[in-house]
């Protein structure tokens, strides 16, 4: 149990969990379109995500990390060599993989990257100041969900199209909408957890505007809407069963861990695991249905 606990924290602190989640969500797009995996695109997704999250850590480095209130911050900068080592590996993977995709996809990736960085960099006028997107009221989770949906759905679908793959517009629209809502579900609990911290930095998030309890209710509502919307799509039942099973497990985790023990800072990262779990369950369901045919 101790080894699992340390492994869990290591994956969180090194941003390897979020990189794996990005790769899983990108790979899931190919399953939805019944297309073979593009391993170069999946590798790019993981490497770029790792670099962006590492870059965010470097930008937010406090003057004295050892005195930070957050265990993650203390660990990251105490073991800073790990941060730079996995960043170097990510750059290496990215440098190799970008030559495996079309230049238009590379340009699209660059645009997504710039939009992602705009989250923290001051680019917009707001109340007499130039601020980043994170300072705009309630923008935080919508921005994160949009960046992830663009990179995990639209980018691989665009590359698939350039390679001559068949992309049906209704399915693409349905997947984009479903993924966006699912990412809101997986992101909102972090804002609920960080409500005090965000208030300290004068960030107006959905929980700070409507209150934590209403935000929790909103999580369950979105989970229900996502499940109902999925059932109205034309995706195969194997995919639907995998996604619905994930939703059920997320609801249980909400009820028993994430919202019951909100004081446990790292429990919200179980939602990052959910991004990997969704891919795993869909892959399993698809394989199982294929065996029955």
N, C-alpha and C positions, 0 to 999 in steps of 0.2 A: 504493500500500500504506500509506503514511504517513497519507493522508487517511482510509482505512478504520479504521486504528488509532485516530486521534484521534476519529473519529465513534463508535467502539465505546466509548471511555472517556467521551465526552461523554454518551452515552445512559445509561451506568451512573451517573456522578456526579450527573446531574440527576434521577435516578429516572424518566426518561421511558421507559426500557426496561421497567421493572417495570409502569408504567402501561399501556404498549402490550400487555404480556403479559396483564394483567388484562382488558383490552378484548377481546383475541383469545379468551381462555378463555370469557368471557361470550358472545361471538358464536357460539362453537362449540356452546353449548347449544342455540341455535336451529336449527343444522344437524342436531343429533341428533334433535330433535323435528320436523324438516321444517317449520319455521315461519319466516315472514319475520323479518328482523332488526328488533329494537326499538332504534332508534338512540339514543333517550333513555336507555334502560337501559344500553346499552353505554357511552355518554358518562359516565353517573353512575359506572359501575364504574371507568373510567379516572381520572376526576377524584378520586373518593374514595380510591382507592389512592395516587395521587400525593400527596394531602394527608396521608394517614396516614404514608407513608414520609418525607415532608418533616418532619412533626411529630416522628417518631422521631429524625431527624437533629438537630433543634433541641434535643430533650431530652438527647441524648447529647453535646452540644457540650462539648469539653474547655476548661479554663481558657485554655490557649494553643494554639489549633488549629495554628498554624504549627510547633509542636514535636512534633506528633503523628507516630507511627511510620507511620501509614497515609496514602498519597498521596491517597486519596479524601477523607479528612477535611481535609487541607491544602487541596486544590483547592476543596472545597465552601465553606469559610469564607473562603477568599481571594476567591472569586467569589460572595459571599453574596447579591448582588443577583439572581443567577440563581435561587436558591432561593426568594426572596420573589416574584420576577416570575412563575415558573411556579405558585407557590402561589396568587397572585392570579388567574391565568388559570383554575386548577382550581376555585377558589371561584366564579368567574363562570359557568363551564360547569355546575357543580353547582347553583347558584342558578337557572339557566334550566331545567335538565333535570328538576329535582324536581317541577316543575309539570306535567310530561308523564306522570307515573306515578300510580298509585293511592296514596291515603294509607296504606293497609295495607302496601303495599310500602315506603313511606317509613319507617314505624315499624319494619318488619323490618330495613331498612338501618341504622337507628339502633341497634338491638339488636346487629347484627353489628359496628358501629363500636365500641360500648362493650366488647364481648367482645374485640375486637382491641386496644383501648387497655389492657385488663386484663392484657395480656402484660407490660407494663412497670410499671404502677402497683401499689403494695402494697395488696392487698385480702384476702389469705389468710394465716391463721396457719400458720407452719411453723417448727418447732424454736425456739419462743419468740420468733419475729419475725413481723412482718407483711410479706409479700413479694408480688411479682408472680408471674404464672404461669410466667415464664421461670426462676424460682429452683427450681421443682419438678423433681425428677430426671426426665430424658428427656422432659419435657413440650414442649420447644421446637418440634420439627418437627411434632408431632401438633397443637399449637395452630395453627401457621401453616397447615398443610394443611387443618384444619377451617374456619378463617376463609375461606380461599380457596374451598373447596368450597361453603360456605354462600352466599358472595357470587356465585360464577360459575355455580353450578348451581341451588341452591334459590331464590335471589332472582329470577333471570329466569324460572324455571319458575313461581313463584308469581304474578308479574306476568302471565305468559302465560295462566295459569289465570283470573285476574281479568278478562282481556280476552276470555274465552270460548274460549281455545285448548284443544285436546284434549291432556291430559297423562295418559299411561298409567302407573299406579303402578309396575309391574315395570320399565319402561324408566327411570323416574326413579330408582328404587332402584339399578339397574345402573349408570347414569351417575354417580350420587353415589359409589358404591363405587369405580368405575374412576377417577374424577377424584381421589378422596382418595388412592388408592395412587399414581397418577401424580405427584401433588404431593409425596408423601413421597419418591419417586424423585428429583425435581428439587430437593428441599430438603436431603436428607441429605448430599450432597457439600459443602454450605456448612459443615455441622457438622464434617465431616472436616477441611476446610481450617482451621476456626477452633478446632481442638481445644486448641491451646496458649493461645490468647486466652481461651477459655471456662474453662479450668482456672485461669487467673490470676484470673478473676472468680468462681471457685468455682461455676461452672455445670456441673451434671452432665448432659451430653448423651449420646446413644447411643454415639457414638465414644469418649467419655471413659470410659464404663462397660464397653464390650465390646472396645475397642481399635480403632484405625484400620483395620487389615487386615480384621478381621471385619466392620466397618461397610461397607467396600468390597465385600466378598462379599455382604453384605445388599442393597446397591444392585442387583447383578446378579440376585439371587434375586427381588427385587421386580419388576424389569423383566421377568423371565421369567413370573412369576405374573400380572402385568398383561396380558401378551400372551395367555397361555392363557385367562384369565378373559374377555378381550374376545371370543375366538373362540366362547365358549359363549353369548354374548348374541344377541338377535334383531335387532340393528342391521344396516342394509344393508352389503353387502360393500364398497361404495365407501368408507364411513366406516371400516370395519375395516382396509382396505388403507392408508388415509391414516395411521391411528393406528399400525399395525404398522410402517410405513415410518419414522415418527418414532422409534419404540422402537429400531429397528435403528440409526438414525443416532446416537441417544443412546448406545447400547452402544459404537459406534465412537468417539465423542467421549470416553466414559469411559476406554476402553482406550488411546487415542492421545494425549489431551491432559490431561483433568481429573485422572486418577489417576497418570498418568506424570509430570506436571509439577506436583505439588502445591505446590511452592514459589512457583509463579506465582499470586499472590493473585487476580488478576482472571479467570483461566481458568474458575472456577466459574460466572461470570455467563453463560457459554454456555448454562447450563441455563435461564436466563430467556429466552434466544433460542429455546430448544426449545419454550416455551409458545406463542410466536408461530408457530414453524415447524409445530407440530402443526395449528393452525388452517389455515395456508396449504396444507399437504399434503392435509388432509381436504377443504377447499374445492375444490382442484384435482381430486382424485379424484372427488368428487361431480359436478363439472361435466363431467368426462371421461366418466363413466358415462352422464350425461344425454344427451350428444351421440351416444353409441352406440345409444341406444334408437330 
